[in-house]
Amino acid sequence: MDKVTLRGHITVPGEDLAAIIESLPMHINLTRKEKGCLVFSVEQDQTNENIFHVYEEFDGQGSFDFHQNRVRSSEWGRISKNVERHYEITKG
């Protein structure tokens, strides 16, 4: 099974920043508990508080798809609906 890696960043609108910061620890915790999650990191940029660097590794497409579907219907999905996502996804 080919590993799926996502890397990039999100840009958070100023009016959503407090809610994102508050909800992020739960989102990270829930994702790291998902079957097939190998690495999940979201870190706020040191110079621009509205940018968060994202790095994810899943053990295969099925695990990655499960994560994407779970997130869409989660509290995090609702809170982060306005963020701009800038990702590169690779397999292998």
Phi and psi restraints in degrees (range 20) as a CNS / XPLOR table:
assign (resid 1 and name C) (resid 2 and name N)
       (resid 2 and name CA) (resid 2 and name C) 1.0 -85.0 20.0 2
assign (resid 2 and name N) (resid 2 and name CA)
       (resid 2 and name C) (resid 3 and name N) 1.0 130.9 20.0 2
assign (resid 2 and name C) (resid 3 and name N)
       (resid 3 and name CA) (resid 3 and name C) 1.0 -65.5 20.0 2
assign (resid 3 and name N) (resid 3 and name CA)
       (resid 3 and name C) (resid 4 and name N) 1.0 144.8 20.0 2
assign (resid 3 and name C) (resid 4 and name N)
       (resid 4 and name CA) (resid 4 and name C) 1.0 -112.0 20.0 2
assign (resid 4 and name N) (resid 4 and name CA)
       (resid 4 and name C) (resid 5 and name N) 1.0 127.6 20.0 2
assign (resid 4 and name C) (resid 5 and name N)
       (resid 5 and name CA) (resid 5 and name C) 1.0 -120.5 20.0 2
assign (resid 5 and name N) (resid 5 and name CA)
       (resid 5 and name C) (resid 6 and name N) 1.0 133.4 20.0 2
assign (resid 5 and name C) (resid 6 and name N)
       (resid 6 and name CA) (resid 6 and name C) 1.0 -119.7 20.0 2
assign (resid 6 and name N) (resid 6 and name CA)
       (resid 6 and name C) (resid 7 and name N) 1.0 130.6 20.0 2
assign (resid 6 and name C) (resid 7 and name N)
       (resid 7 and name CA) (resid 7 and name C) 1.0 -141.0 20.0 2
assign (resid 7 and name N) (resid 7 and name CA)
       (resid 7 and name C) (resid 8 and name N) 1.0 148.2 20.0 2
assign (resid 7 and name C) (resid 8 and name N)
       (resid 8 and name CA) (resid 8 and name C) 1.0 156.0 20.0 2
assign (resid 8 and name N) (resid 8 and name CA)
       (resid 8 and name C) (resid 9 and name N) 1.0 -145.5 20.0 2
assign (resid 8 and name C) (resid 9 and name N)
       (resid 9 and name CA) (resid 9 and name C) 1.0 -153.0 20.0 2
assign (resid 9 and name N) (resid 9 and name CA)
       (resid 9 and name C) (resid 10 and name N) 1.0 163.2 20.0 2
assign (resid 9 and name C) (resid 10 and name N)
       (resid 10 and name CA) (resid 10 and name C) 1.0 -118.1 20.0 2
assign (resid 10 and name N) (resid 10 and name CA)
       (resid 10 and name C) (resid 11 and name N) 1.0 148.2 20.0 2
assign (resid 10 and name C) (resid 11 and name N)
       (resid 11 and name CA) (resid 11 and name C) 1.0 -114.3 20.0 2
assign (resid 11 and name N) (resid 11 and name CA)
       (resid 11 and name C) (resid 12 and name N) 1.0 121.4 20.0 2
assign (resid 11 and name C) (resid 12 and name N)
       (resid 12 and name CA) (resid 12 and name C) 1.0 -101.6 20.0 2
assign (resid 12 and name N) (resid 12 and name CA)
       (resid 12 and name C) (resid 13 and name N) 1.0 126.9 20.0 2
assign (resid 12 and name C) (resid 13 and name N)
       (resid 13 and name CA) (resid 13 and name C) 1.0 -60.2 20.0 2
assign (resid 13 and name N) (resid 13 and name CA)
       (resid 13 and name C) (resid 14 and name N) 1.0 144.8 20.0 2
assign (resid 13 and name C) (resid 14 and name N)
       (resid 14 and name CA) (resid 14 and name C) 1.0 -53.1 20.0 2
assign (resid 14 and name N) (resid 14 and name CA)
       (resid 14 and name C) (resid 15 and name N) 1.0 -38.9 20.0 2
assign (resid 14 and name C) (resid 15 and name N)
       (resid 15 and name CA) (resid 15 and name C) 1.0 -71.0 20.0 2
assign (resid 15 and name N) (resid 15 and name CA)
       (resid 15 and name C) (resid 16 and name N) 1.0 -14.8 20.0 2
assign (resid 15 and name C) (resid 16 and name N)
       (resid 16 and name CA) (resid 16 and name C) 1.0 -103.6 20.0 2
assign (resid 16 and name N) (resid 16 and name CA)
       (resid 16 and name C) (resid 17 and name N) 1.0 -5.2 20.0 2
assign (resid 16 and name C) (resid 17 and name N)
       (resid 17 and name CA) (resid 17 and name C) 1.0 -59.1 20.0 2
assign (resid 17 and name N) (resid 17 and name CA)
       (resid 17 and name C) (resid 18 and name N) 1.0 -47.1 20.0 2
assign (resid 17 and name C) (resid 18 and name N)
       (resid 18 and name CA) (resid 18 and name C) 1.0 -61.8 20.0 2
assign (resid 18 and name N) (resid 18 and name CA)
       (resid 18 and name C) (resid 19 and name N) 1.0 -42.3 20.0 2
assign (resid 18 and name C) (resid 19 and name N)
       (resid 19 and name CA) (resid 19 and name C) 1.0 -67.2 20.0 2
assign (resid 19 and name N) (resid 19 and name CA)
       (resid 19 and name C) (resid 20 and name N) 1.0 -38.7 20.0 2
assign (resid 19 and name C) (resid 20 and name N)
       (resid 20 and name CA) (resid 20 and name C) 1.0 -63.1 20.0 2
assign (resid 20 and name N) (resid 20 and name CA)
       (resid 20 and name C) (resid 21 and name N) 1.0 -48.2 20.0 2
assign (resid 20 and name C) (resid 21 and name N)
       (resid 21 and name CA) (resid 21 and name C) 1.0 -61.1 20.0 2
assign (resid 21 and name N) (resid 21 and name CA)
       (resid 21 and name C) (resid 22 and name N) 1.0 -40.2 20.0 2
assign (resid 21 and name C) (resid 22 and name N)
       (resid 22 and name CA) (resid 22 and name C) 1.0 -68.1 20.0 2
assign (resid 22 and name N) (resid 22 and name CA)
       (resid 22 and name C) (resid 23 and name N) 1.0 -38.5 20.0 2
assign (resid 22 and name C) (resid 23 and name N)
       (resid 23 and name CA) (resid 23 and name C) 1.0 -87.6 20.0 2
assign (resid 23 and name N) (resid 23 and name CA)
       (resid 23 and name C) (resid 24 and name N) 1.0 -18.7 20.0 2
assign (resid 23 and name C) (resid 24 and name N)
       (resid 24 and name CA) (resid 24 and name C) 1.0 -59.0 20.0 2
assign (resid 24 and name N) (resid 24 and name CA)
       (resid 24 and name C) (resid 25 and name N) 1.0 -44.6 20.0 2
assign (resid 24 and name C) (resid 25 and name N)
       (resid 25 and name CA) (resid 25 and name C) 1.0 -57.5 20.0 2
assign (resid 25 and name N) (resid 25 and name CA)
       (resid 25 and name C) (resid 26 and name N) 1.0 -39.9 20.0 2
assign (resid 25 and name C) (resid 26 and name N)
       (resid 26 and name CA) (resid 26 and name C) 1.0 -67.1 20.0 2
assign (resid 26 and name N) (resid 26 and name CA)
       (resid 26 and name C) (resid 27 and name N) 1.0 -41.3 20.0 2
assign (resid 26 and name C) (resid 27 and name N)
       (resid 27 and name CA) (resid 27 and name C) 1.0 -60.4 20.0 2
assign (resid 27 and name N) (resid 27 and name CA)
       (resid 27 and name C) (resid 28 and name N) 1.0 -45.2 20.0 2
assign (resid 27 and name C) (resid 28 and name N)
       (resid 28 and name CA) (resid 28 and name C) 1.0 -62.7 20.0 2
assign (resid 28 and name N) (resid 28 and name CA)
       (resid 28 and name C) (resid 29 and name N) 1.0 -46.9 20.0 2
assign (resid 28 and name C) (resid 29 and name N)
       (resid 29 and name CA) (resid 29 and name C) 1.0 -59.9 20.0 2
assign (resid 29 and name N) (resid 29 and name CA)
       (resid 29 and name C) (resid 30 and name N) 1.0 -48.0 20.0 2
assign (resid 29 and name C) (resid 30 and name N)
       (resid 30 and name CA) (resid 30 and name C) 1.0 -63.6 20.0 2
assign (resid 30 and name N) (resid 30 and name CA)
       (resid 30 and name C) (resid 31 and name N) 1.0 -40.1 20.0 2
assign (resid 30 and name C) (resid 31 and name N)
       (resid 31 and name CA) (resid 31 and name C) 1.0 -67.3 20.0 2
assign (resid 31 and name N) (resid 31 and name CA)
       (resid 31 and name C) (resid 32 and name N) 1.0 -43.4 20.0 2
assign (resid 31 and name C) (resid 32 and name N)
       (resid 32 and name CA) (resid 32 and name C) 1.0 -63.3 20.0 2
assign (resid 32 and name N) (resid 32 and name CA)
       (resid 32 and name C) (resid 33 and name N) 1.0 -22.4 20.0 2
assign (resid 32 and name C) (resid 33 and name N)
       (resid 33 and name CA) (resid 33 and name C) 1.0 -84.2 20.0 2
assign (resid 33 and name N) (resid 33 and name CA)
       (resid 33 and name C) (resid 34 and name N) 1.0 -11.4 20.0 2
assign (resid 33 and name C) (resid 34 and name N)
       (resid 34 and name CA) (resid 34 and name C) 1.0 -66.4 20.0 2
assign (resid 34 and name N) (resid 34 and name CA)
       (resid 34 and name C) (resid 35 and name N) 1.0 139.4 20.0 2
assign (resid 34 and name C) (resid 35 and name N)
       (resid 35 and name CA) (resid 35 and name C) 1.0 -60.9 20.0 2
assign (resid 35 and name N) (resid 35 and name CA)
       (resid 35 and name C) (resid 36 and name N) 1.0 130.5 20.0 2
assign (resid 35 and name C) (resid 36 and name N)
       (resid 36 and name CA) (resid 36 and name C) 1.0 93.0 20.0 2
assign (resid 36 and name N) (resid 36 and name CA)
       (resid 36 and name C) (resid 37 and name N) 1.0 -7.8 20.0 2
assign (resid 36 and name C) (resid 37 and name N)
       (resid 37 and name CA) (resid 37 and name C) 1.0 -78.7 20.0 2
assign (resid 37 and name N) (resid 37 and name CA)
       (resid 37 and name C) (resid 38 and name N) 1.0 119.2 20.0 2
assign (resid 37 and name C) (resid 38 and name N)
       (resid 38 and name CA) (resid 38 and name C) 1.0 -95.9 20.0 2
assign (resid 38 and name N) (resid 38 and name CA)
       (resid 38 and name C) (resid 39 and name N) 1.0 -42.3 20.0 2
assign (resid 38 and name C) (resid 39 and name N)
       (resid 39 and name CA) (resid 39 and name C) 1.0 -145.5 20.0 2
assign (resid 39 and name N) (resid 39 and name CA)
       (resid 39 and name C) (resid 40 and name N) 1.0 137.0 20.0 2
assign (resid 39 and name C) (resid 40 and name N)
       (resid 40 and name CA) (resid 40 and name C) 1.0 -146.7 20.0 2
assign (resid 40 and name N) (resid 40 and name CA)
       (resid 40 and name C) (resid 41 and name N) 1.0 114.9 20.0 2
assign (resid 40 and name C) (resid 41 and name N)
       (resid 41 and name CA) (resid 41 and name C) 1.0 -135.9 20.0 2
assign (resid 41 and name N) (resid 41 and name CA)
       (resid 41 and name C) (resid 42 and name N) 1.0 130.1 20.0 2
assign (resid 41 and name C) (resid 42 and name N)
       (resid 42 and name CA) (resid 42 and name C) 1.0 -133.4 20.0 2
assign (resid 42 and name N) (resid 42 and name CA)
       (resid 42 and name C) (resid 43 and name N) 1.0 116.6 20.0 2
assign (resid 42 and name C) (resid 43 and name N)
       (resid 43 and name CA) (resid 43 and name C) 1.0 -129.7 20.0 2
assign (resid 43 and name N) (resid 43 and name CA)
       (resid 43 and name C) (resid 44 and name N) 1.0 134.7 20.0 2
assign (resid 43 and name C) (resid 44 and name N)
       (resid 44 and name CA) (resid 44 and name C) 1.0 -70.3 20.0 2
assign (resid 44 and name N) (resid 44 and name CA)
       (resid 44 and name C) (resid 45 and name N) 1.0 136.9 20.0 2
assign (resid 44 and name C) (resid 45 and name N)
       (resid 45 and name CA) (resid 45 and name C) 1.0 -61.4 20.0 2
assign (resid 45 and name N) (resid 45 and name CA)
       (resid 45 and name C) (resid 46 and name N) 1.0 143.9 20.0 2
assign (resid 45 and name C) (resid 46 and name N)
       (resid 46 and name CA) (resid 46 and name C) 1.0 -75.2 20.0 2
assign (resid 46 and name N) (resid 46 and name CA)
       (resid 46 and name C) (resid 47 and name N) 1.0 -21.8 20.0 2
assign (resid 46 and name C) (resid 47 and name N)
       (resid 47 and name CA) (resid 47 and name C) 1.0 -112.8 20.0 2
assign (resid 47 and name N) (resid 47 and name CA)
       (resid 47 and name C) (resid 48 and name N) 1.0 -20.1 20.0 2
assign (resid 47 and name C) (resid 48 and name N)
       (resid 48 and name CA) (resid 48 and name C) 1.0 -130.1 20.0 2
assign (resid 48 and name N) (resid 48 and name CA)
       (resid 48 and name C) (resid 49 and name N) 1.0 105.0 20.0 2
assign (resid 48 and name C) (resid 49 and name N)
       (resid 49 and name CA) (resid 49 and name C) 1.0 -64.6 20.0 2
assign (resid 49 and name N) (resid 49 and name CA)
       (resid 49 and name C) (resid 50 and name N) 1.0 -14.4 20.0 2
assign (resid 49 and name C) (resid 50 and name N)
       (resid 50 and name CA) (resid 50 and name C) 1.0 -90.1 20.0 2
assign (resid 50 and name N) (resid 50 and name CA)
       (resid 50 and name C) (resid 51 and name N) 1.0 -3.1 20.0 2
assign (resid 50 and name C) (resid 51 and name N)
       (resid 51 and name CA) (resid 51 and name C) 1.0 -109.7 20.0 2
assign (resid 51 and name N) (resid 51 and name CA)
       (resid 51 and name C) (resid 52 and name N) 1.0 134.5 20.0 2
assign (resid 51 and name C) (resid 52 and name N)
       (resid 52 and name CA) (resid 52 and name C) 1.0 -126.0 20.0 2
assign (resid 52 and name N) (resid 52 and name CA)
       (resid 52 and name C) (resid 53 and name N) 1.0 126.1 20.0 2
assign (resid 52 and name C) (resid 53 and name N)
       (resid 53 and name CA) (resid 53 and name C) 1.0 -83.8 20.0 2
assign (resid 53 and name N) (resid 53 and name CA)
       (resid 53 and name C) (resid 54 and name N) 1.0 133.6 20.0 2
assign (resid 53 and name C) (resid 54 and name N)
       (resid 54 and name CA) (resid 54 and name C) 1.0 -121.3 20.0 2
assign (resid 54 and name N) (resid 54 and name CA)
       (resid 54 and name C) (resid 55 and name N) 1.0 133.9 20.0 2
assign (resid 54 and name C) (resid 55 and name N)
       (resid 55 and name CA) (resid 55 and name C) 1.0 -140.7 20.0 2
assign (resid 55 and name N) (resid 55 and name CA)
       (resid 55 and name C) (resid 56 and name N) 1.0 126.2 20.0 2
assign (resid 55 and name C) (resid 56 and name N)
       (resid 56 and name CA) (resid 56 and name C) 1.0 -135.3 20.0 2
assign (resid 56 and name N) (resid 56 and name CA)
       (resid 56 and name C) (resid 57 and name N) 1.0 143.8 20.0 2
assign (resid 56 and name C) (resid 57 and name N)
       (resid 57 and name CA) (resid 57 and name C) 1.0 -134.6 20.0 2
assign (resid 57 and name N) (resid 57 and name CA)
       (resid 57 and name C) (resid 58 and name N) 1.0 131.6 20.0 2
assign (resid 57 and name C) (resid 58 and name N)
       (resid 58 and name CA) (resid 58 and name C) 1.0 -124.8 20.0 2
assign (resid 58 and name N) (resid 58 and name CA)
       (resid 58 and name C) (resid 59 and name N) 1.0 151.1 20.0 2
assign (resid 58 and name C) (resid 59 and name N)
       (resid 59 and name CA) (resid 59 and name C) 1.0 -73.0 20.0 2
assign (resid 59 and name N) (resid 59 and name CA)
       (resid 59 and name C) (resid 60 and name N) 1.0 -6.4 20.0 2
assign (resid 59 and name C) (resid 60 and name N)
       (resid 60 and name CA) (resid 60 and name C) 1.0 179.2 20.0 2
assign (resid 60 and name N) (resid 60 and name CA)
       (resid 60 and name C) (resid 61 and name N) 1.0 174.8 20.0 2
assign (resid 60 and name C) (resid 61 and name N)
       (resid 61 and name CA) (resid 61 and name C) 1.0 -61.7 20.0 2
assign (resid 61 and name N) (resid 61 and name CA)
       (resid 61 and name C) (resid 62 and name N) 1.0 -39.3 20.0 2
assign (resid 61 and name C) (resid 62 and name N)
       (resid 62 and name CA) (resid 62 and name C) 1.0 -60.7 20.0 2
assign (resid 62 and name N) (resid 62 and name CA)
       (resid 62 and name C) (resid 63 and name N) 1.0 -44.4 20.0 2
assign (resid 62 and name C) (resid 63 and name N)
       (resid 63 and name CA) (resid 63 and name C) 1.0 -66.0 20.0 2
assign (resid 63 and name N) (resid 63 and name CA)
       (resid 63 and name C) (resid 64 and name N) 1.0 -40.3 20.0 2
assign (resid 63 and name C) (resid 64 and name N)
       (resid 64 and name CA) (resid 64 and name C) 1.0 -64.4 20.0 2
assign (resid 64 and name N) (resid 64 and name CA)
       (resid 64 and name C) (resid 65 and name N) 1.0 -45.1 20.0 2
assign (resid 64 and name C) (resid 65 and name N)
       (resid 65 and name CA) (resid 65 and name C) 1.0 -62.9 20.0 2
assign (resid 65 and name N) (resid 65 and name CA)
       (resid 65 and name C) (resid 66 and name N) 1.0 -40.8 20.0 2
assign (resid 65 and name C) (resid 66 and name N)
       (resid 66 and name CA) (resid 66 and name C) 1.0 -57.9 20.0 2
assign (resid 66 and name N) (resid 66 and name CA)
       (resid 66 and name C) (resid 67 and name N) 1.0 -46.1 20.0 2
assign (resid 66 and name C) (resid 67 and name N)
       (resid 67 and name CA) (resid 67 and name C) 1.0 -60.1 20.0 2
assign (resid 67 and name N) (resid 67 and name CA)
       (resid 67 and name C) (resid 68 and name N) 1.0 -48.1 20.0 2
assign (resid 67 and name C) (resid 68 and name N)
       (resid 68 and name CA) (resid 68 and name C) 1.0 -59.6 20.0 2
assign (resid 68 and name N) (resid 68 and name CA)
       (resid 68 and name C) (resid 69 and name N) 1.0 -42.7 20.0 2
assign (resid 68 and name C) (resid 69 and name N)
       (resid 69 and name CA) (resid 69 and name C) 1.0 -67.5 20.0 2
assign (resid 69 and name N) (resid 69 and name CA)
       (resid 69 and name C) (resid 70 and name N) 1.0 -40.5 20.0 2
assign (resid 69 and name C) (resid 70 and name N)
       (resid 70 and name CA) (resid 70 and name C) 1.0 -62.6 20.0 2
assign (resid 70 and name N) (resid 70 and name CA)
       (resid 70 and name C) (resid 71 and name N) 1.0 -44.0 20.0 2
assign (resid 70 and name C) (resid 71 and name N)
       (resid 71 and name CA) (resid 71 and name C) 1.0 -63.0 20.0 2
assign (resid 71 and name N) (resid 71 and name CA)
       (resid 71 and name C) (resid 72 and name N) 1.0 -40.7 20.0 2
assign (resid 71 and name C) (resid 72 and name N)
       (resid 72 and name CA) (resid 72 and name C) 1.0 -57.5 20.0 2
assign (resid 72 and name N) (resid 72 and name CA)
       (resid 72 and name C) (resid 73 and name N) 1.0 -34.8 20.0 2
assign (resid 72 and name C) (resid 73 and name N)
       (resid 73 and name CA) (resid 73 and name C) 1.0 -102.1 20.0 2
assign (resid 73 and name N) (resid 73 and name CA)
       (resid 73 and name C) (resid 74 and name N) 1.0 13.6 20.0 2
assign (resid 73 and name C) (resid 74 and name N)
       (resid 74 and name CA) (resid 74 and name C) 1.0 -99.7 20.0 2
assign (resid 74 and name N) (resid 74 and name CA)
       (resid 74 and name C) (resid 75 and name N) 1.0 172.1 20.0 2
assign (resid 74 and name C) (resid 75 and name N)
       (resid 75 and name CA) (resid 75 and name C) 1.0 -59.2 20.0 2
assign (resid 75 and name N) (resid 75 and name CA)
       (resid 75 and name C) (resid 76 and name N) 1.0 -41.6 20.0 2
assign (resid 75 and name C) (resid 76 and name N)
       (resid 76 and name CA) (resid 76 and name C) 1.0 -59.5 20.0 2
assign (resid 76 and name N) (resid 76 and name CA)
       (resid 76 and name C) (resid 77 and name N) 1.0 -41.5 20.0 2
assign (resid 76 and name C) (resid 77 and name N)
       (resid 77 and name CA) (resid 77 and name C) 1.0 -58.7 20.0 2
assign (resid 77 and name N) (resid 77 and name CA)
       (resid 77 and name C) (resid 78 and name N) 1.0 -40.1 20.0 2
assign (resid 77 and name C) (resid 78 and name N)
       (resid 78 and name CA) (resid 78 and name C) 1.0 -68.5 20.0 2
assign (resid 78 and name N) (resid 78 and name CA)
       (resid 78 and name C) (resid 79 and name N) 1.0 -46.4 20.0 2
assign (resid 78 and name C) (resid 79 and name N)
       (resid 79 and name CA) (resid 79 and name C) 1.0 -68.8 20.0 2
assign (resid 79 and name N) (resid 79 and name CA)
       (resid 79 and name C) (resid 80 and name N) 1.0 -33.5 20.0 2
assign (resid 79 and name C) (resid 80 and name N)
       (resid 80 and name CA) (resid 80 and name C) 1.0 -97.5 20.0 2
assign (resid 80 and name N) (resid 80 and name CA)
       (resid 80 and name C) (resid 81 and name N) 1.0 14.5 20.0 2
assign (resid 80 and name C) (resid 81 and name N)
       (resid 81 and name CA) (resid 81 and name C) 1.0 -61.0 20.0 2
assign (resid 81 and name N) (resid 81 and name CA)
       (resid 81 and name C) (resid 82 and name N) 1.0 -24.6 20.0 2
assign (resid 81 and name C) (resid 82 and name N)
       (resid 82 and name CA) (resid 82 and name C) 1.0 -96.3 20.0 2
assign (resid 82 and name N) (resid 82 and name CA)
       (resid 82 and name C) (resid 83 and name N) 1.0 -2.2 20.0 2
assign (resid 82 and name C) (resid 83 and name N)
       (resid 83 and name CA) (resid 83 and name C) 1.0 -74.1 20.0 2
assign (resid 83 and name N) (resid 83 and name CA)
       (resid 83 and name C) (resid 84 and name N) 1.0 150.1 20.0 2
assign (resid 83 and name C) (resid 84 and name N)
       (resid 84 and name CA) (resid 84 and name C) 1.0 -91.3 20.0 2
assign (resid 84 and name N) (resid 84 and name CA)
       (resid 84 and name C) (resid 85 and name N) 1.0 127.2 20.0 2
assign (resid 84 and name C) (resid 85 and name N)
       (resid 85 and name CA) (resid 85 and name C) 1.0 -105.1 20.0 2
assign (resid 85 and name N) (resid 85 and name CA)
       (resid 85 and name C) (resid 86 and name N) 1.0 129.8 20.0 2
assign (resid 85 and name C) (resid 86 and name N)
       (resid 86 and name CA) (resid 86 and name C) 1.0 -127.5 20.0 2
assign (resid 86 and name N) (resid 86 and name CA)
       (resid 86 and name C) (resid 87 and name N) 1.0 92.7 20.0 2
assign (resid 86 and name C) (resid 87 and name N)
       (resid 87 and name CA) (resid 87 and name C) 1.0 -123.6 20.0 2
assign (resid 87 and name N) (resid 87 and name CA)
       (resid 87 and name C) (resid 88 and name N) 1.0 153.0 20.0 2
assign (resid 87 and name C) (resid 88 and name N)
       (resid 88 and name CA) (resid 88 and name C) 1.0 -121.8 20.0 2
assign (resid 88 and name N) (resid 88 and name CA)
       (resid 88 and name C) (resid 89 and name N) 1.0 129.2 20.0 2
assign (resid 88 and name C) (resid 89 and name N)
       (resid 89 and name CA) (resid 89 and name C) 1.0 -116.3 20.0 2
assign (resid 89 and name N) (resid 89 and name CA)
       (resid 89 and name C) (resid 90 and name N) 1.0 128.6 20.0 2
assign (resid 89 and name C) (resid 90 and name N)
       (resid 90 and name CA) (resid 90 and name C) 1.0 -127.5 20.0 2
assign (resid 90 and name N) (resid 90 and name CA)
       (resid 90 and name C) (resid 91 and name N) 1.0 156.3 20.0 2
assign (resid 90 and name C) (resid 91 and name N)
       (resid 91 and name CA) (resid 91 and name C) 1.0 -123.9 20.0 2
assign (resid 91 and name N) (resid 91 and name CA)
       (resid 91 and name C) (resid 92 and name N) 1.0 144.9 20.0 2
